[in-house]
């Protein structure tokens, strides 16, 4: 039995086979993350979230100590919105204070400019005696930058503040090191700026930060929850022209909002309208992400198709799942896929601990989560107003400009980070046909066409799918370099520039 907190420690044993797991890659290319116990590597298992394991006489037994749970029905005679808002406020104040005061080292706070981190930072400022030190990411690309909201909160809190301004080139340069720490392929570059931010935290003398992770999953803040509600709304009268105008209410922050392309929106949201589908909320996203598998090597793709990862996931949901409200089902799916494997791991803890910084997450306090899961769904998502109760609970300490701003998810430039007029050296190397053929994961012809397209437009104005494709290819090939060609023990920022001599497959 070998166990460790990182795969690279296991691969230090030369007897451990280093091989990508097609089923793990299939999960990443569907859910954005492998779902524990599966990982990206064959025969390397991960302990499930909320579980512990006992190893005795060569037998491993895993047992849950906490599980996601929602009630089958919500009582209409329960607490009022005001009463629940007061309880939520108390829960979050206690959770935030606890994570600031129980520390023998100074604690900082991430401040994104959104409602979640603004609330946790405001709680620290108002309810503790700690001198507030805040940290933020800025972007040179204005499409991704939230600096104006960060500045407003810093001034309001009178915080000691530092930020780091991240360029596309910064992301491209640091990406190999990010993947060395993530130990899995990823579909977005968003972890890279957070890696740079945690480095700033460490350089500032801080080892612990409080962040807003978990708020969107627990309080129903993501667009995917609003999308699901729109689908159910349309399913009740799918031919209604009036109902289709609801598309205009989605993604107001996005330059290419579906509301600006009604034909596309109608085609996208009219799919998967079966109200009885247990994955109604997520199936369109999973289907879209699964289209990435078209760029896989045909033999490798056949291996990924041996397991229907979507049905395998749905078969393991709690027995009570089918009795839950549609919003609760969507929250559960988001928690068991994106939250645990990507938000809290690849994008969260691994980017923090890469610089020896500990993250603390008040919104994931077990008492707060259990309380939130019992709330009537309308208190979390009122019509299309996300995190409604959270806004009600803290409307006295958060400025209206932040409280009422449209939800803007944290994003970073993707393909544009790697094609800047001239190739970054490692990008050229990992996408050489000979290296692609050696790895036998991707179709070299398909990759070459995509790379040529990226070079032509310097990664700009790419479709959402093409952005995911290029990040998937680069991150997977970096994983292959770090952990299959090598054993993970090399320099974390080593560029894969050494030549490879192989007999190319037919290209």
LINSUL-V858984 format. One record per backbone hydrogen bond with DSSP energy under -0.5 kcal/mol. NH is the residue of the N-H (numbers start at 1). CO is the residue of the C=O. E is the energy in kcal/mol with one decimal. If there is no record, write none. Layout:
nh co e
NH CO E
NH CO E
//
This chain:
nh co e
9 6 -0.7
10 6 -0.9
10 7 -0.7
11 7 -2.2
13 10 -1.7
14 12 -0.8
16 13 -2.0
17 15 -0.5
19 17 -0.8
21 40 -2.6
22 20 -0.7
25 21 -2.5
26 22 -2.4
27 23 -2.0
28 24 -2.1
29 25 -2.6
30 27 -1.5
31 27 -3.8
32 27 -0.6
32 28 -1.4
33 27 -0.7
36 34 -0.6
38 35 -1.8
42 19 -2.9
44 41 -1.6
45 43 -0.6
46 37 -2.1
51 48 -1.4
52 63 -2.5
54 61 -2.8
56 54 -0.6
56 59 -2.4
59 56 -1.9
61 54 -2.6
61 59 -0.6
63 52 -2.9
65 50 -2.9
66 50 -1.4
71 373 -0.6
75 73 -0.5
78 75 -1.2
84 80 -2.6
85 81 -2.5
86 82 -2.1
87 83 -1.9
88 84 -2.7
89 85 -2.3
90 86 -2.0
91 87 -2.5
92 88 -2.5
93 89 -2.5
94 90 -2.4
95 91 -2.4
96 92 -2.5
97 93 -2.7
98 94 -2.3
99 95 -1.5
100 96 -0.9
100 97 -0.8
101 97 -2.8
102 98 -1.8
103 101 -1.6
108 208 -3.0
109 133 -2.0
110 210 -2.4
111 135 -2.8
118 114 -1.3
119 115 -2.0
120 116 -2.2
121 117 -2.3
122 118 -1.9
123 119 -2.5
124 120 -1.9
125 121 -2.3
126 122 -2.5
127 123 -3.3
128 124 -1.2
132 130 -0.6
134 132 -0.5
134 160 -2.1
135 109 -2.2
136 162 -1.5
138 164 -3.1
140 166 -2.1
142 140 -0.7
144 141 -1.7
145 141 -0.7
149 146 -0.8
150 146 -1.7
151 147 -2.7
152 148 -1.5
153 149 -2.0
154 150 -2.6
155 151 -2.3
156 152 -1.9
157 153 -2.6
158 154 -1.3
159 154 -1.5
160 132 -2.5
161 159 -0.9
162 134 -2.1
164 136 -1.9
166 138 -3.2
166 164 -0.6
171 167 -1.6
172 168 -2.2
173 169 -2.7
174 170 -1.9
175 171 -1.2
177 174 -0.6
178 174 -2.0
179 175 -2.3
180 176 -1.8
181 177 -1.6
182 178 -2.6
183 179 -2.4
192 189 -2.2
193 189 -0.6
194 190 -1.0
195 191 -2.0
196 192 -2.0
197 193 -2.2
198 194 -2.4
199 195 -1.5
200 196 -1.6
201 197 -2.2
202 198 -2.3
203 199 -2.5
204 200 -1.3
205 202 -1.8
206 201 -2.1
207 106 -0.8
208 106 -0.7
209 358 -2.5
210 108 -2.2
211 360 -2.5
215 212 -1.7
218 214 -2.7
219 215 -2.8
221 216 -2.7
222 216 -0.7
225 222 -1.1
226 222 -1.1
227 223 -3.2
228 224 -1.7
229 225 -1.6
230 226 -2.3
231 227 -2.5
232 228 -2.2
233 229 -2.1
234 230 -2.6
235 231 -2.4
236 232 -1.0
237 234 -1.4
240 237 -1.8
244 240 -1.1
245 241 -0.6
245 242 -1.2
246 243 -1.7
247 244 -1.5
248 245 -1.5
249 246 -1.9
250 247 -1.8
254 251 -1.3
257 254 -1.1
260 257 -2.1
261 258 -1.6
265 261 -2.5
266 262 -2.9
267 263 -2.1
268 264 -2.8
269 265 -3.0
270 266 -1.4
271 268 -0.8
275 273 -0.9
277 274 -2.0
280 277 -1.7
283 279 -2.9
286 282 -2.8
287 283 -3.0
288 284 -2.3
289 285 -2.8
290 286 -2.4
291 287 -0.8
291 288 -0.9
292 289 -2.1
293 290 -2.0
294 291 -1.6
295 292 -1.8
296 293 -1.5
297 441 -2.6
301 297 -3.1
302 298 -2.0
303 299 -1.4
304 300 -1.9
305 301 -1.6
306 303 -1.2
307 304 -0.8
309 307 -1.4
312 308 -2.3
313 309 -2.0
314 310 -2.3
315 311 -2.0
316 312 -0.5
316 313 -1.4
317 314 -1.2
321 318 -1.8
323 320 -1.6
324 321 -2.0
329 325 -2.2
330 326 -2.1
331 327 -2.4
332 328 -2.4
333 329 -2.3
334 330 -2.1
335 331 -2.2
336 332 -2.3
337 333 -1.1
339 334 -2.6
340 335 -1.3
341 337 -1.8
342 338 -1.7
343 338 -2.6
344 339 -2.8
346 341 -1.2
347 342 -3.4
348 342 -0.7
349 344 -2.5
350 345 -2.2
351 348 -0.6
352 348 -2.1
353 349 -3.4
354 350 -0.9
355 352 -1.7
356 353 -1.6
357 352 -1.8
358 207 -3.5
360 209 -2.3
362 211 -0.5
362 360 -0.5
364 361 -1.8
365 362 -1.8
369 365 -2.7
370 366 -2.5
371 367 -2.0
372 368 -2.8
373 369 -2.5
374 370 -0.7
374 371 -1.0
375 372 -1.5
379 376 -2.0
380 376 -0.7
380 377 -1.2
381 377 -2.8
382 380 -0.6
382 385 -1.7
383 381 -0.8
385 382 -2.7
386 384 -1.0
387 219 -0.8
387 220 -1.1
388 380 -2.3
388 385 -0.7
389 379 -1.9
391 387 -1.9
392 388 -2.0
393 389 -2.6
394 390 -1.4
395 392 -0.9
397 394 -1.2
398 394 -1.0
402 399 -1.1
403 399 -2.6
404 400 -2.6
416 459 -0.6
417 414 -2.3
418 415 -1.9
419 415 -0.9
420 418 -0.5
420 422 -0.9
424 418 -0.8
427 424 -0.8
428 424 -1.8
429 425 -1.7
430 426 -2.6
431 427 -1.1
432 429 -1.4
436 432 -2.5
437 433 -2.6
438 434 -1.9
439 435 -2.2
440 436 -1.9
441 436 -0.6
443 295 -2.9
444 442 -0.8
447 443 -2.3
448 444 -2.5
449 445 -2.1
450 446 -2.0
451 447 -2.9
452 448 -2.3
453 449 -1.9
454 450 -2.4
455 451 -2.7
456 452 -1.9
457 453 -1.6
458 454 -0.9
459 454 -1.8
460 457 -1.8
462 459 -0.5
467 463 -2.3
468 464 -2.0
469 465 -2.6
470 466 -2.4
471 467 -1.9
472 468 -2.7
473 469 -2.7
474 470 -2.4
475 471 -2.7
476 472 -2.3
477 473 -2.4
478 474 -1.9
479 475 -2.4
480 476 -2.6
481 477 -2.1
482 478 -3.1
483 479 -2.8
484 479 -0.5
484 480 -1.8
485 480 -2.9
486 481 -1.2
488 482 -1.8
494 491 -1.7
497 495 -2.4
502 500 -0.7
504 502 -0.8
//
